[in-house]
Amino acid sequence: MPKPENTGPLAGVKIVDLTSVVMGPFASQIMADLGADVVKIESFEGDVLRRIGPSRSNGMGPLFLALNRNKRSLSLDLRRPEAQEILRKLLRNADVFLSNLRPASIERLGLGYEALAAINPRIVYCAGYGFGEGGRYAGKPAFDDLIQGGVSLPSLLGRIIGEPRYLPTNLCDRVTGLTMVYAITSALYARERSGRGQAVEVPMFETMTQFVLSDHMYGMSFDPPLGQAGYPRLVSQSRHPYRTRDGHICVVIYLEAHWVNFCKLIGREDMLADPRFDTMQNRSHNIDALLEFLRESMLTRTTAEWLEQLGKADIPSMPLHTPETLFDDPHLADIGFFKWIDHPSEGKIRSMGIPMQWSESQLSIRHHAPLVGENTDEILTDVGYTQAEIDAMLAAGIVKSSKQTKDAGEG
């Protein structure tokens, strides 16, 4: 079956991706979905994310599969000077270099911005770190849990449930990954005007501090403070999915029209004159009382009844899904968001669609998540190596191909 034509808006953009785990691969997959040619640089063992979760083949776990489609894998032993030279050769004609190695590690490999700009002045060099280079945390290791804690997310959750807890998703990795995407695309646009590339630093800690405090700086925005930090609506202990007669439902009564329509729907127009709730500001000041009133009201009808009636009243509502029931959501079924695809090593796997539509630049899934070194031969051929040279490098342990793994009988 022929591969879909690459008509994405980033078609022709060449990205060398020296990232692993979640943050960087999330960013590079978005750009790959947008049409960029992403070469994923891996060690012989591959991205550590490959080994997390159930798998049919060694190194092809579900988190890796979900974050690495539309990429090609080149496996190098970067401890070897010859492998470092291969990477520099690849970078001479690349548009973007993406890395989440700590600065000291990247400098040891001779891959700092100044070194790469000397051989390719048009390179957009994006480094995703835990902490910005200008502060005392520079160079510290960073993981999602650590950054969540550092930007107060567990503490905010603790105000609701009584003890600090991490959020059950790698939020900081993904938000920072999204920030890397818009930083890189903006730098590419700037290059179109100036003709020059540049280095862009995207630190997790600073990115997530802005992300969280945009909601929760609150009274601490002013001098002197006009109250404590923390948006009351978001940290109210009463803010949660509402229990109905037979399940749960998610409802937001936020705008004036929502409040008026809800009171009319349940026959409680008298609440419109209650001074605690007669303006949006007063409802915010009395959020716990408001949410308690909504909680009691939701117990009177079934989830299906509420979804139908709230929809007719133009009041925002959604069913409460579990990860399992989300696969059967009717809207996602309508748009064909989940697809079963045939992976050459994993068999049939569930794949998520690309969550955007373009009127002209059509996006497509052109390549499955690759095996370690699956594309080593073709990538090296692209940059001018002969097959004899590639075979010699494979034999010397400078590069690795997935064909070697298959020939050795590894799964």
C-alpha positions, 0 to 999 in steps of 0.5 A: 500500500503506497504511503500517503503524500506528504502535504502537511504545512511543514513538508520539507522541514528537516528535524534532527531529534535528539530527545527521549521520554515524553517532552521532546518526542511529544513536540517532534511528533506534532511537527512530524504530523504537520509534515516535517521529516523527523529523524529520531536519534537513538542509542543502541538501546533506544529511547527508554520510553520503549520499555514502559508498559505491555508490548508484543516486541521488545522496545515497542511499549504503548507510550512509545507507540503513542509519541513516535509515529511519522518519524524515522529512527537512526541508531548511533553510538554517540560515544564514538567520534565517528558517530558524532561526525555522522550526526554533524553531517546530518545537521549540516542540511537540517532545519531544526535540531531538537534536544532535551539533554542537559547542557553539560552533556550536549557540550561534551558531544560537541553539539552546542549551538555555537558549534552547530551554527558554525557549520549551519548558520540557518539551524534552529536549535531548540533545547528543552531543559528542566530549568533555565540556564540563568538560575541556580537550578540550571543543570539539575535533572527534571522529571514531570513529578518534580516540576509539578511539585516545583510549580505547586500543582500537588499543593493546589490539589491538596487544598481540595483533597487534604494532601498533596498529590501529583496529577495522573498525567505527564502534564508538564512534559506535554505543556513544555513540548507544546511550547517547544513546537510554537517556539520552533515554528516561530523561529522558522518564521523569523528565519524566513525574514532574517535568513539566520537560525537561532538558539531557543531555550524552553525550560520546564520550570519557567514554562509551567510556572507561567502556566499554573500562575496564570490561574492562581496568582490571583490576589498576589498579583497586586502590591500590596496583595489583595488576597492569597494565591489560588483561584477559588473556583478551581480549588473549591472542595465542591468542584468535582463531577456531580453525582446523578441518580444513576452515575456522574456528569460534568457541568459548568455553570459559569456565564450569566446565561448558564445560571439563568437557564439552569435556575429556569430549568429546575424551577428555581427562579427564586435563586436569581434574586439571591444576593450570593449569586446575582452576579458572576463576581458574587457567585465566584465569592460564594463558589462553595455554596453555589457548587453545593446547590448544584450538587444537590440539584444534580441528584434529582435526575439521571445522567441521560436526562441531564445531558438532554435537558442541559443541552437544550438549555445551552448549558455546558455539560459532558459525560464523565468518562473513564479511560476505557469508556473514552474509546467509545465516545460517540463524537470521537467515533463520528470523526474516526479519531481512533483507528486500528492500524497494522504495525509491521512488528506489533500487529494490529494497534490502536492509533489516535488521529491527528487532532486538527484539520487544515483546509489546504494542507492535509495531514496524514499518518505516513509512518508507524512508530519505528523500531530502533534503527529501523531507518538507519540505512536509508538516512545514511544513504540520504546524506551521502554514505555508500552501502559499503560504508554503511556496512562497515559502520554497522560491523564496527558498532558505530551505527545500528540497524533494526535488521541486525536485531532481527538477524540476531533473533531478538524480538 
